[in-house]
Amino acid sequence: MDDHSLSRREFLIGATAATAAAWLSAQEIFAQDTTAVAPSGPAVACGVIGLGLRGKELLATLARFPSASIAAICDNYEPALTRGKESAPNAAALTDYQRLLDKKEVEAVFIATPSHLHKEIALAAALSGKSVYIEAPMAVTIDDCREIAKAGLACKQLFQVGQQLRSSPLRKHVLAFVKTGALGAIAQTRAQWHKKTSWRRAASTPEREKELNWKLSSSTCAGLIGEVGLHQVDLISWYLDRTPVSVTGFGGILQWKDGRDVADTVQCVLEYPGGVRLVYDATLANSFDGAYELALGSDSAILMRGVRAWMVREADSPMLGWEVYATKEKVGDESGIVLTADATKHIEEKLGGGGEGGEAAKQPAADTARDDLYYAVEEFLTNARGGGKPSCGALEGYRAAVTAIKANEAITSGSKIAYQKEWFELA
C-alpha cells in the first residue's frame, strides 16, 4: 500500500513537472506577440499614387480601416482617375503626384505606380514630411533601389517597403518556431508560384497598351522573380537571417509567345552561407499546386500556403511536450501540427487543465478575409500614427530587391552569379 501510494505520488509529481516543462516550451515557442494594435487618434489621411490594378487593391483595402481616410488619389491617366474616384468619392483627384505631396492634409502616401516609375516619386515623397509606403520591388535597377533606400533611411517619417509577407502574423508566428530551432538543422528550402495568366492587358491605343504591359518588357520589369518571387525569396532570407552568396537561374518563354521578352517560366537556385539552398520556380503557363513556401529540417518541416501553415515532425525528433495539445491535420500522407498565429492561449488553456489531456485544442480557423496586403497596410497605419518600426524598412526592402534583380539576371543569362557583399550595403 505504501509502495503503491509512493509510486502514485511520484507519478503525479512527474506528470506535473512534464506539464510545466511543456508549458515553458510552449511559452518559448509562442513568445512573439503578432497581434496588431489598432492605431489611436484620428484616422490617418492617406494619398494613393498610381491607380492601376495594385492601386485599386490598395483603395479597397484602405476602405476597410476606420483608422484610415483617403484624402487624395493620383494618376496621370484620366480614365484610371475616374475609376479611382468611384472607390474614393471624397478624395481629391489629381493628375500630378507633386500636387498630392504638397497637400498638407495628406499624412501618408502609398506609391503603387509601375515599378520602373517608382524612383522619382519615392525620392520626392521621402522629402515631403509624410509617411511613405512603396510597393515592392522598390525599383528595377540596383542603382535606383539604392537611391530610394538612402532617401528612405533619411526620411523623417515612416518609410515602409511592401514586402508584405514580413507583416503577416502567420509568417511572424512561423519565424518564432524557426528561431527556437524547431526545424533542427535546416537542410533545404523551396518555394513556388504557379498561375496561368498572360499578364497581358488590352487597351484602346497602342501607346496605352505599351504602358499597361510594362511587365512584359525587360527594360521596365525585373521578371517573375522581381515582381512575384522577391516576396517568397525575401521570406526565406528573413528566416535564415542571411543574404545569399550565389544564384543559378534558368528561364524561357514557353507559353505566351506574343512578342514579350520577359520569361513566363523561371527556375533558380539560391545558395546561402553554410550550404543551405532555396529552390524556386514560377510560371505563368500552369496553375497546378499554386504557391507555397517550404523549409525542411532534421527535426521537422514547415509548409506555408497563403494564410495556413503546418509543421510536420520527424519520427525521431525530440518531443517538446506541447505538441500533443495542438490541432493536427493531414498534410499529404503525414499528420501536421497546425500553426495558427493566435494559438498561444489555446495551447495554454490545455496545458493549464482547461480540457481533457491529449485532446487537440480547438484553434480558430485562419481569417481568409485578411490577406497579406491587409496586414501590411494595417501595420503601416499603426506605425504612421504610433511611430513604430516597420517589419520591412528601406534597408530590408533594398536587400530584397538586390537579391531578386541579380536572380533575374541569372535567369535571363542562364548562368551563375556570385553575390558581392557590397551590393547589399548602402554606405
C-alpha positions in Angstrom: 0.0 0.0 0.0 2.8 2.4 0.9 4.7 1.4 -2.1 1.7 2.0 -4.3 1.0 5.4 -2.8 4.6 6.4 -3.3 4.5 5.4 -6.9 1.3 7.3 -7.4 2.8 10.4 -5.8 5.9 10.1 -7.9 3.7 9.7 -11.0 1.7 12.8 -10.2 4.8 14.8 -9.4 6.4 13.6 -12.7 3.2 14.4 -14.6 3.1 17.9 -13.1 6.7 18.5 -14.0 6.1 17.3 -17.5 3.2 19.6 -17.9 5.2 22.5 -16.6 8.0 21.7 -19.0 5.6 21.6 -21.9 4.1 24.9 -20.8 7.5 26.5 -20.7 8.3 25.1 -24.1 5.1 26.5 -25.5 5.7 29.9 -23.9 9.1 30.0 -25.6 7.7 28.9 -29.0 4.8 31.4 -28.8 6.7 34.2 -27.1 6.4 36.6 -30.0 3.2 38.7 -30.0 1.9 39.0 -33.5 -1.4 40.7 -32.6 -1.7 44.2 -34.2 -2.6 47.1 -32.0 -5.2 49.4 -33.6 -3.8 52.9 -34.0 -5.1 55.5 -31.6 -6.1 59.0 -32.5 -7.9 60.3 -35.6 -7.9 58.4 -38.9 -4.6 58.7 -41.0 -5.3 60.9 -44.1 -3.9 58.9 -47.0 -3.0 59.6 -50.6 -2.6 56.9 -53.2 -0.4 57.5 -56.3 -1.0 55.1 -59.1 -4.5 53.7 -59.7 -3.8 50.6 -61.8 -4.5 47.1 -60.5 -2.4 47.5 -57.4 -3.7 50.9 -56.7 -7.3 49.7 -56.8 -6.4 46.9 -54.4 -4.9 49.5 -52.0 -8.0 51.7 -52.2 -10.3 48.7 -51.4 -8.0 47.6 -48.5 -7.8 51.2 -47.0 -11.6 51.4 -47.2 -11.8 48.5 -44.7 -9.9 50.5 -42.0 -11.7 53.0 -39.7 -8.2 54.2 -38.9 -7.7 55.5 -42.5 -9.3 58.1 -44.7 -8.5 58.6 -48.4 -7.8 62.3 -48.8 -6.3 62.2 -52.3 -5.7 60.0 -55.3 -3.4 60.5 -58.3 -2.9 59.0 -61.7 -1.9 60.7 -65.0 -4.4 58.6 -66.9 -7.8 60.2 -66.7 -10.0 57.0 -67.0 -8.0 55.4 -64.2 -8.5 58.5 -62.1 -12.2 58.4 -62.8 -12.5 54.8 -61.7 -10.5 55.6 -58.6 -12.9 58.4 -57.8 -15.7 55.8 -57.7 -13.8 54.0 -54.8 -12.9 57.2 -53.0 -15.6 59.8 -53.8 -14.5 62.2 -51.1 -10.8 62.2 -52.2 -9.2 65.0 -54.2 -8.5 63.6 -57.7 -5.2 64.8 -59.1 -3.1 64.0 -62.2 0.2 65.4 -60.8 1.8 63.5 -57.9 3.6 66.6 -56.7 0.3 68.3 -56.1 -0.7 65.4 -53.9 2.6 65.6 -51.9 2.0 69.3 -51.5 -1.4 68.8 -49.8 -0.8 69.5 -46.1 -3.8 67.4 -45.0 -2.3 64.2 -46.5 -0.2 62.5 -43.8 0.7 59.2 -45.5 1.4 58.3 -49.1 1.1 54.9 -50.9 3.2 54.6 -54.1 1.6 52.0 -56.4 2.8 53.0 -59.9 4.6 50.5 -62.1 7.9 49.5 -60.5 10.2 51.3 -63.1 8.4 54.6 -62.3 8.9 54.5 -58.5 12.2 56.4 -58.2 11.2 60.0 -58.9 8.0 59.8 -56.9 9.7 57.9 -54.0 12.5 60.5 -53.7 10.0 63.4 -53.6 7.7 61.5 -51.2 10.7 60.9 -48.8 11.3 64.6 -48.7 7.7 65.6 -48.2 7.5 65.1 -44.5 4.8 62.4 -44.9 4.9 58.7 -44.1 5.7 56.6 -47.2 4.6 53.1 -48.3 6.3 52.0 -51.5 5.2 48.8 -53.3 7.9 46.1 -53.9 10.1 46.0 -55.7 11.5 49.4 -54.9 12.7 49.7 -58.5 14.0 47.5 -61.3 17.7 48.5 -61.2 20.1 48.3 -58.2 21.2 52.0 -58.7 17.6 53.2 -58.5 16.9 51.0 -55.5 20.0 52.3 -53.7 18.9 55.9 -54.2 15.4 55.2 -53.0 16.7 53.3 -50.0 19.1 56.1 -49.0 16.2 58.6 -49.2 14.0 56.2 -47.2 16.6 56.0 -44.4 16.9 59.7 -44.3 13.1 60.1 -44.3 11.9 61.9 -41.1 8.7 59.9 -41.0 7.8 56.2 -41.5 9.2 54.6 -44.6 7.8 51.1 -45.3 8.5 48.8 -48.3 5.7 46.5 -49.4 7.5 43.2 -48.7 4.1 42.2 -47.3 5.0 38.7 -46.1 7.1 40.3 -43.4 3.9 41.9 -42.0 1.9 38.7 -41.9 1.1 37.5 -38.4 1.3 33.9 -39.7 4.8 34.3 -41.1 5.9 36.1 -37.9 4.5 33.2 -35.9 6.4 30.7 -38.0 9.6 32.7 -37.5 9.3 32.1 -33.8 9.4 28.4 -34.5 12.4 28.8 -36.7 14.3 30.9 -34.2 13.8 28.4 -31.4 15.3 25.6 -33.5 12.0 23.6 -34.0 13.2 22.7 -37.5 16.5 21.2 -36.3 19.4 21.6 -38.8 17.9 23.2 -41.9 18.7 21.1 -44.9 16.9 23.0 -47.7 14.1 25.3 -48.6 11.7 25.5 -51.5 9.1 28.0 -52.8 7.0 28.3 -55.9 4.3 30.4 -57.6 2.2 28.9 -60.3 -0.7 30.8 -62.0 -1.9 30.5 -65.6 -2.3 34.1 -66.7 -0.7 36.1 -69.6 0.0 39.3 -67.7 -1.1 41.0 -70.9 -3.8 43.7 -70.8 -5.8 45.2 -73.6 -6.1 49.0 -74.2 -7.7 51.3 -76.6 -4.5 52.6 -78.2 -1.0 51.1 -78.8 0.5 53.7 -76.6 -1.7 52.9 -73.7 -1.3 49.2 -74.3 2.5 49.6 -74.0 2.1 51.5 -70.7 -0.2 48.8 -69.3 2.1 45.9 -70.3 5.3 47.1 -68.7 5.7 43.7 -67.0 6.3 42.1 -70.5 9.4 44.2 -71.2 12.8 43.5 -69.7 13.5 47.3 -69.9 10.8 48.0 -67.3 10.4 44.8 -65.3 12.7 42.5 -63.3 10.8 39.4 -64.4 8.8 36.9 -62.5 11.4 36.7 -59.8 11.4 40.5 -59.4 7.7 41.1 -59.4 6.5 38.0 -57.6 9.3 35.8 -56.4 11.0 38.5 -54.4 8.4 38.2 -51.7 8.9 34.5 -51.2 12.7 34.7 -51.6 12.9 37.5 -49.1 10.8 35.4 -46.6 13.4 32.6 -46.7 16.3 35.1 -46.4 14.5 36.5 -43.4 14.0 33.1 -41.8 17.7 32.2 -42.4 18.8 35.6 -41.2 21.3 36.0 -44.0 21.7 37.1 -47.6 22.5 34.6 -50.4 26.1 34.1 -51.7 25.1 32.9 -55.2 22.3 32.2 -57.6 21.9 30.0 -60.6 19.0 30.7 -62.9 17.1 29.4 -66.0 14.0 30.7 -67.8 12.2 30.9 -71.1 9.0 32.0 -72.9 7.2 28.6 -73.1 3.6 29.6 -73.2 2.9 33.3 -74.1 4.8 33.8 -77.4 3.3 37.2 -78.1 6.3 39.4 -78.6 7.3 39.8 -74.9 10.9 39.4 -73.9 10.2 38.5 -70.2 10.3 34.8 -69.4 6.9 33.3 -68.5 8.6 30.3 -66.7 11.6 30.5 -64.5 13.7 28.4 -62.1 16.6 29.4 -59.8 18.7 28.0 -57.0 19.9 30.4 -54.4 22.7 29.3 -52.1 23.2 30.8 -48.6 26.2 30.7 -46.2 26.5 27.2 -44.7 25.3 25.5 -47.9 21.6 25.8 -47.4 19.8 26.3 -50.7 16.5 27.7 -51.8 15.0 26.1 -54.9 12.5 28.5 -56.5 10.2 28.2 -59.6 7.4 30.3 -61.0 5.3 30.0 -64.2 2.5 31.8 -66.0 1.8 28.7 -68.0 0.1 26.5 -65.4 -1.7 26.9 -62.1 -1.2 23.4 -60.6 -0.1 23.3 -56.9 -0.4 27.1 -56.6 2.0 28.9 -54.3 3.8 27.8 -51.1 7.0 28.1 -49.1 8.6 25.1 -47.5 11.5 24.6 -45.1 12.9 21.1 -44.4 14.9 20.5 -41.3 16.3 17.4 -39.5 13.6 17.6 -36.9 10.6 18.9 -38.8 9.3 20.5 -42.0 7.2 23.7 -42.1 4.8 24.3 -45.0 3.1 27.7 -45.6 0.3 28.2 -48.1 -1.4 31.6 -48.1 -2.9 32.1 -44.7 -2.3 28.5 -43.5 0.8 26.7 -42.1 1.7 23.3 -40.8 4.6 21.7 -39.1 5.3 18.0 -39.7 7.7 16.5 -37.2 10.2 13.7 -38.0 9.5 10.4 -36.1 12.9 10.5 -34.5 12.8 14.2 -33.4 12.7 15.0 -29.7 9.3 15.8 -28.2 8.9 19.3 -26.7 5.8 18.4 -24.8 3.3 20.9 -26.1 2.7 19.1 -29.5 0.1 16.8 -28.0 -2.1 19.8 -27.2 -2.0 21.3 -30.7 -4.5 20.9 -33.5 -3.4 18.4 -36.2 -4.4 18.0 -39.9 -3.4 15.7 -42.7 -0.7 17.2 -44.9 -0.2 14.8 -47.8 0.4 11.5 -46.2 1.6 13.0 -42.9 0.0 14.5 -39.8 0.9 18.1 -39.5 0.6 20.5 -36.5 -1.5 23.5 -37.5 0.5 26.7 -36.9 -2.0 29.4 -36.0 -0.8 32.9 -35.2 -3.1 33.3 -32.2 -2.7 29.7 -30.9 -0.9 30.7 -27.7 -4.0 31.0 -25.4 -5.4 27.7 -26.8 -2.3 25.8 -26.0 -2.0 27.4 -22.6 -5.7 26.5 -21.8 -4.9 22.8 -22.4 -1.6 22.9 -20.5 -3.4 24.7 -17.6 -6.1 21.9 -17.4 -8.8 23.7 -19.4 -9.7 20.5 -21.2 -9.1 16.8 -21.3 -5.4 15.9 -21.5 -4.2 15.0 -25.0 -7.2 16.3 -26.8 -6.4 18.8 -29.6 -7.1 22.4 -28.7 -9.8 24.0 -30.8 -7.9 26.7 -32.5 -9.7 29.2 -34.7 -9.6 28.9 -38.5 -7.4 31.3 -40.4 -9.0 34.6 -41.3 -9.1 34.3 -45.1 -10.7 37.7 -45.4 -7.5 39.3 -44.3 -4.7 38.7 -46.8 -1.1 39.8 -46.7 -1.8 43.2 -48.1 -4.3 43.8 -45.4 -1.7 43.1 -42.7 0.9 45.3 -44.4 -1.5 48.2 -44.6 -2.6 47.7 -41.0 1.0 47.8 -39.8 1.7 50.9 -41.8 -1.3 52.8 -40.5 -0.5 51.7 -36.9 3.1 52.8 -37.2 2.3 56.0 -39.1 0.2 57.1 -36.1 2.2 55.5 -33.3 5.8 55.9 -34.5 6.7 52.2 -34.6 9.3 50.4 -36.7 8.1 48.7 -39.9 8.7 45.0 -40.5 10.3 46.0 -43.8 12.1 49.3 -43.9 14.4 50.8 -46.5 17.4 48.5 -45.9 15.4 45.3 -45.8 13.5 46.3 -49.0 16.7 47.2 -50.7 18.3 43.9 -49.9 15.2 42.0 -51.1 15.3 43.9 -54.4 19.0 43.3 -54.9 18.6 39.6 -54.4 15.7 39.5 -56.9 17.3 41.7 -59.5 20.5 39.7 -59.6 18.5 36.4 -59.6 16.6 37.8 -62.7 20.0 38.5 -64.3 21.0 34.9 -63.7 17.7 33.6 -65.1 18.0 35.8 -68.2 21.5 34.7 -68.9 21.1 31.1 -67.8 24.2 31.5 -65.6 25.5 31.5 -62.1 26.1 34.9 -60.3 28.1 35.3 -57.1 26.6 38.0 -54.9 29.1 40.6 -53.7 28.7 41.7 -50.1 29.0 45.4 -51.1 25.8 45.0 -53.2 23.8 44.6 -50.1 25.2 47.7 -48.3 24.1 51.3 -48.7 27.3 53.0 -47.5 
